[in-house]
Amino acid sequence: MLALERCDIAVIGGGAAGLFASLSAARRASELGKKPKIAVLEKNPRVGKKLLATGNGRCNLTNRDAEAAAYHGDAEAAAPVLERFSPGKAVESFRSLGLVCRELEGGRVYPYSLQASSVVNLLRRNLAAAGIGVVCDFTAEKIEKSGDGFLVRSGERAVSARRVVVATGGKACPQSGSEGDGYALLRPLGHRSTRLWPALVQVRTDPKRARPLKGVRCGAEASVLCGGSALKTARGEVQFADGALSGICIFDLSRIVGEKAGNPGGLEISLNLAPEYGEDELARFLARSARLTADVSAAQAAEGLLPKALCAEVVRAAGLSPSAPPAEGDFARIARRIRDFRFPALGTLPWRNAQVTAGGIPLSETGEGLESNRCPGVFLCGEILNVDGDCGGFNLHWAWASGYEAGSAAARSLCR
């Protein structure tokens, strides 16, 4: 542990946004002919803990389609920040740090090694090369104004800084250290958060409906319905868990489920299990399948299309017995249910399961360079702000983009 008592820029939080903010501050200051003392203050024993788990350990760094349309909350206000730090610039920046990237399906960009540890190790080495101090096991509890700067306190310890960058993250994945500390840290400085809820997370449903399908995976077009009307639709793989629906397309719908939780009209998830086919076409296929062999049950007629366990549950949802032979009129009912297989959406799983926080500090409480307009000299970046993206590298891109913005602005402010 490096014990620093005084520095020029203190970055609170050693996650993606904080690490990138500190490196960006060092680079911008160097371009201006300065070498400020920068310190990253991290509550965990090491920096980058949450980053190691991103992208299932592969670290989905960015997405070539990372623009305002893929974001929620204050997406419109975030657009200039995203435009100044494009996905191409992100790839360039990581190459300059020594990391080669590769693009895979859906525009998702990963380290070439497909290992999150490669990203974390390179960031750590570049911190050391830039002379950036890292103070671990430092839980920031208070930011106090002190003369023309600030004191960041952690119990009996304090770090003096002329500028502060707050990159403490949100409330998602608290086991990594993201417990929402930053909101309390900023409240005495005049900041207020919007409502917070888990996003990119599994959607809770009736356990009796989901249990027979536990472990099943299938492609689908999934929609959130409210009163029968679709609020949002996403396509991808659905995974059935005990009492929950999972998968990337479900994650992309979870934000709305959390936002609308408690809606008196109730929410449902509708799964179109064969979006490439029309209802009549499916009914004809099922009828042909049933005629191919003798003594075919209603569930077996669909086994050429869907996983076996799913066939039985779809047939039940159509009001038929999976083991009974189908009548001629049953094929249309099964086809209709294949294209509209519904589950009640009862909310989301808790913060521990979530990848990102919906809600946060409004961007209207920041100005140029994401500097606080409640407390000048303090800069905000990352998940603590009211910006969250779809699944697929968009949230990490926001961490890099906002970290770049806040870190560079802090360095410019200091050098002025």
C-alpha angles and dihedrals in degrees: 000000000000111000109214120176099174132030140152098234124024115194110199108209130036098216128111096291095043096048092048091046092054093048091046091050091051093048095047092047090050090052087054091050096253134117109200122185107253126189131188112212111204129180094206125074088252136021123248099036097141091041090062091063098048120115091013088299094313096092109229094216101187144328126242087230095055101140135126094278090068093056137078137203109033092003095142092053090046093054096091091050090051092046092052091052106039125182088257090055090049091055090047091049093052091047088054087054090052101263123127116207135203131201119228135175120333094016091291113157121208136172108274089244090056086225123123088204089067090060095046094046093050092048090051092049092049090051089056093045090053092050093245113158121226120207110189130189086037112134106191108223103168141014112207128186110240121180107303091342144031145268117222108202131202111175107297092347125088136182120204116215137171091212131023129203114197111209101152096137126226132276100283118113096010090182086073091055099267099128101146095264092143096066092058089043092056099040096082088052090060102265124134127193128222119234111299127215138161117271134183088035140123118281117234118232141165105306091212089059096044101038097076088054098047110143095015117131126192141157116256147155104241126198135185108227127198114186088345094304120115114241096181138353130204133174128218143083119331120206122198117218133175102289096346146074118227141174134099096285090050090049089054090053095044094082091064092044090054093043093051096040110144093024105163091223092058127231130249136188112224117199120201098200095188107031093164092064134064123232095252092048091052092049091053091048092051091049092051091048091052092053094051095076135019126256095018115170123222091255094048091054088068098045092098088063110031139030111277097248090048092052091058094049094046090052090049090050087053088059095252136117111255092215098046121094110257123247120223093260093050095074093069091050092051092046090051091052092047087059094042111031104164135202128178112251104221098176132281136295114265133274092277090067097041125102097201144014122246112212128019142144108349115245086228085075090062132064136191112350090011089284114162112256088199094056115015113215092043118098127194131208144160131018095347088076123080094259126104130164141210122271115280111071097309096115094050088048089055088051091054094041096047092040090053090048096047097040094048092046092049090053093048091048091050094047092050 
